[in-house]
């Protein structure tokens, strides 16, 4: 039996070593990083790129009406906060005055599941079968917030809304009034081009509170807390 020489056996190892070295060298800190939501890299369906606050809000409407939890996560900034009304805090004291990102995403997962859930108060909450934005119209231009606002130095605009939350055999919940949206942006690379990426950093609930079937947006979220 003829054994291969030591040099011949070393060649595959040398090739693998050089290949790994080239891979590591190609992943240096100065190389541009393509985000996972780049449609040129990720072939799975994604929302239109939120290059503007207007597109971000169109995406917001889409994910709610599709009840798409995964795409909803793409819209939210890590510092997201939803500011609740006093009526919501009084009715749901355990919720507090606002929802942070972890609370918001946990609520969205339950809302968009379509299933009945038991909330943190032990209450069985009927599942939502569909969500319809009957009205979602911007009132006024996007403006940069000033010191003293709930979130400073970001874009903000108010939207008049009418949301319908269909609960199948249970009563449909309706939300009417205004929501104030806070938006920030960062730079990202899409298809090799640097573009702004807008994210939702806050919502202030200003919708009405009129009873059981017509309530404010924050109280519907609090049901799933």
N, C-alpha and C positions, 0 to 999 in steps of 0.2 A: 504494500500500500504506500502510495506516494503522498506525503504530507505537504500541505502548502507552506511556503516559506513565511517567516515572520513578517516580512515586508508586505506580502500579498494579503495576509490577514489584517494588517494594520490599515490597509487602504479604505475599506468600508468605514472603519471607525473614524479615520481622518475626514472622510466626506461628511459624515454625520456631524462631527465637531464643527467643521467649517459652515455647514448649513445652519446649525443652531447659532453660531456666532453671528452669521449674517442676519438672522431673524432678530436677535437681540439688538444688533446695531441699528436695525431699521425701526426700532420702537423707542427711540430716544425721546426725551422730554420735549425737544423742540419740534417734533413732528406734529402736524395738525391731526386732531382727533375727530373722526367723523361720528356724529351722534347716532345712536341706534335707531332713531326715527328718520334717518335719511332715506328717502325712497329709492335713491340710486344704489343703496347697499342692501337695504331690507326690502325684499319683494312682497312682504305681507301688506295688505291694504292699510293705509294710514290716512288720517285726516289731512286736509289741505294744510300746507305749512303756514303757521300763524305769523306771517311777516308783518302783520298790522294788528292793531287792537280790534279793528272791525272783523278781520278773519277769525281772530280768537273767539269773539262772541258768536260768530256763526258756528264755529266748532262746538261751543258750549251748548248751543241749542241742539245741535245734531246729537251729541252724546247723551243728552237728557232724553230726547225723543226716542233714541235707539236703546236707551238704558244700557249703554256700553261702558262698563266699569274700567276696563283696561285703557280705553282712549281717554276717559275722564282724567285718569292719573296724569296723562301727558299735558293737561291744561294747567295744572296746579304748581305754583312756586313752593319751594320748601318752607317758606315763612307764611304760607297761606293762613288766613284767619277770617272767620265769618262772625260778624258782630250782630248779636241777637237783640230783640226788643225786650223791654221790661215785662211785657205780657208773657212772653215765652219763659223768661226766667222765673216769673211768679208761678206759672203753671207747671214748669219742670225745674224745680230748684237745684236738682243734682247736675243739670247741664251747665250752669254758670252763665256768664254774660257773653261768651264767645266760644267758637269751635276752632281748634287748631287743625293742622294738616292730618294728624293721626285720627282725630275724632271725625273729621269730615270724610276721610276715605273709608273709615269703618261704617259710617252711616250710609254712604253711597253704595257700598257693597251690599248692604242689607236692602236698601231701597230698590236697587237695580236687579236684585235676585229674582223678584217676582213671587217670592214665597213669604208666607206669614212668619213672623219672627217674634221672639220674646225679648223685650227690651231690658235695659238694666234695672228697671223698676219692677220687673216680673210681669209686665203687662203683655198680653198676646196682641200683636199688631197685625191686622190683615195685610196681605201682600199687595203690591201695586202691579197691576197687569199692564198698564200703559200710561205714558205721560204725554200730554199735548200742550204745546205752547200756542195758545190761541192768539196771544198778543205778546210781542217782544220787540218793542220799538224804542230806539235811542231818543232821549230827550236832552238836547244840548250837545255841544261838542266835547271831545276829550280835552281835558285841561290838566295841567300839572298841579298836584296838590301842594298846599302851603303849610308852613309850620302851624301846628294846632289841629290839623286834620287827623282822622283816625290813623291813616298811613301817610307819611310825608314824602314828598319828592317823587311821586309816581303819577301815572295817568289815571284819571277817574272820569266816569260819566254815569248818568242815571238812565235807567231803562224802565219804561212802563210795561208791566207784565200782566198776563192772565194765564195761569198754569192750571191745567186740569189733571188730577191724579186719579185715574180710574182704578177702583179696587174690586172689580168684578161684581159679585152679588152685594157687596157692601157699598155704602154711599160714596160718591165721588167727592174728593176734596178739591176745593178751588182756592187759588191764591190770586188776589188782585192788589195792584198798587205799584210802588216803585222799589227797585233794587239799585243800589249804587255799587258799581264794580270798580275795583282798583287793579290796575294792570302795570306790570313792569316788563322789561325786555333784556335780553342778553344776546351776544353774538354767537352764531354757530355756522357750520359749513354744510351747505346743501348742494349736492352735485358739483362739488369743487368750488362753489361760490360762497363767500361770506355773506350771511343774511341775518337780520334781527329775528329773534325768536321770542314772541310775546307769551307771557304767562300770567295767570290770574293769581294775584297776591292777596286779594281781599274782597269781601262782599258785605255791605251794610244792608240789613233787612229794614225796609221802610214800608212793607206791604201791610194791608189792613187786617184787622182782627175783628170778625163779626159773629163768631159763634162756632158751632161744631163743624159744619160743612164748608164754611168760608172762613179761612184762617190765614195766618201769616206764614211765610215761607219757613222761617226759623222754627216754628212750632211743628210743622210737618217733619222737619229734620229731627227735632227733639223726640218725636214719637219713636224713631229708630235708634235713639242713643243707647 
